[in-house]
Amino acid sequence: GSVLHFLTDMFLNVLFRAEKTEVLSEDLLQVEKRLELVKQVSHSTHKKLTACLQGQQGAEADKRSKKLPLTTLAQCLMEGSAILGDDTLLGKMLKLCGETEDKLAQELIHFELQVERDVIEPLFLLAEVEIPNIQKQRKHLAKLVLDMDSSRTRWQQTSKSSGLSSSLQPAGAKADALREEMEEAANRVEICRDQLSADMYSFVAKEIDYANYFQTLIEVQAEYHRKSLTLLQAVLPQIKAQQEAWVEKPSFGKPLEEHLTISGREIAFPIEACVTMLLECGMQEEGLFRVAPSASKLKKLKAALDCCVVDVQEYSADPHAIAGALKSYLRELPEPLMTFELYDEWIQASNIQEQDKKLQALWNACEKLPKANHNNIRYLIKFLSKLSEYQDVNKMTPSNMAIVLGPNLLWPQAEGNITEMMTTVSLQIVGIIEPIIQHADWFFPGEIEFNITGNYGSPVHVNHNANYSSMPSPDMDPADRRQPEQARRPLSVATDNMMLEFYKKDGFKEAGTNSTQGPLWPARGCGRPVCWPAVPSQPVPHPAEHPIALWTELSSGVLLGLGPALSSCCSSPGLSFCLYKHFDQISAHS
């Protein structure tokens, strides 16, 4: 009998599972499904958000700070500043950046602590405590329902086996006991169901609170970034001020005004340093500005000038390197010293045939130069004029200097080909620079002090390279550092030499060399000079007849690869001589 009773209960339980009573409404069944989805999303978000923390989770602020990458970076920067020293620009930058990174680290710690407290921990409670508790209660309700259905089934089976009274009530003590058990089970189900329903409805009502976790995350992030931005905006002006106050800035390839403003100078440092050194060691050097210097010496001197550090004794034995550095500085200016704006006016002045009108036009253009450009061109022209006093020794007449230096002082802004460069720049610009050098005291009256700052240094320069044994070489070749438009700038030293050959061999006389009286300086603001110099006995050739014009036509053909065919195109004995002089070199490359 006991075995039969056990098997009966087993059968009834299986039957109950197949047809169990559902005690939750349809709405609560939908909430039950949503519980699982919210749990999955909350768990995943908590995991990813925790991974975003840079500090040690759960640690105090002090312990968290030690493990923070930003704190490590700040310490590294401060140590670097101490090594380099506060008197260096890098040392100052490292110190400012180190202090800023440390403040950013403190802001990050505060941000992470707030995110951990207001977002990560509530998400953890939601995913790992609140929802699992509701799901646990749901399972308990299911068990109570199972017990209730089982009690009801046994009571019903007992009633059928015992027979029914006229009032359809089961008879006997066993039936009464089963009925009480059934009623108690139903009561437990009702209590559990009510509690579960309340928790589920509470979960639905609190969804707005759960959504606020993510709003809080964004608000905390926004506040953190606002504070960080404030810190960065506060330090940036200090960093820029330190850099702007630092006078040791590269000058090659930089705008003239920028260099003068930063260094507090009137004359560009490379111009003054080179001119002053040449006055000491290069005035009687043959071919100055024409002979090519050693490439390595030139590169080293340019790097030294960029650092405002010059070893005068070292370069006094190599004036050609000094002259080459001066030419390079002028050539690498983003805008020529005589300016793009006045280019057309300079060219128009060079085309004037009457000497007095030409000089007047050149003077008018010169007066229109910006102050910085005017000061530096005056300084340079006065030096070139002084250099020409030694022309019997150095062979650098005003015309020769105009040929090799003119293209470094003025060039067109618009793109042009090689032919245009050689015909326009080489010819017309020579006609501009040469008379200005010849009549330097008329264009720029008065004496000039060349060594303005002394020792060829910047007025407030401090040599921070004293601890180093040698000057570091630049990373790039000067030709690679030039701006794209500099490709159309002055020609090579070899071209300078060839142009000088044509001057000499073709018997071309320099305009104005026969003048016996220098022009008088006109009063400022008046339209013309008080009186004019004697006009040179030999007129300036017409551009079409100028030996440079003829040479540039021929040489441009050589550069275009016409090679030997040019030998039959030259009728001038002087030009033929020079062309054949360079013919072997030309043919070798054609």
Summary of the structure (lengths in Angstrom):
residues: 590
radius of gyration: 47.2
end to end distance: 122.1
largest distance: 157.2
contacts: 1762
relative contact order: 0.07
helix: 68%
strand: 0%
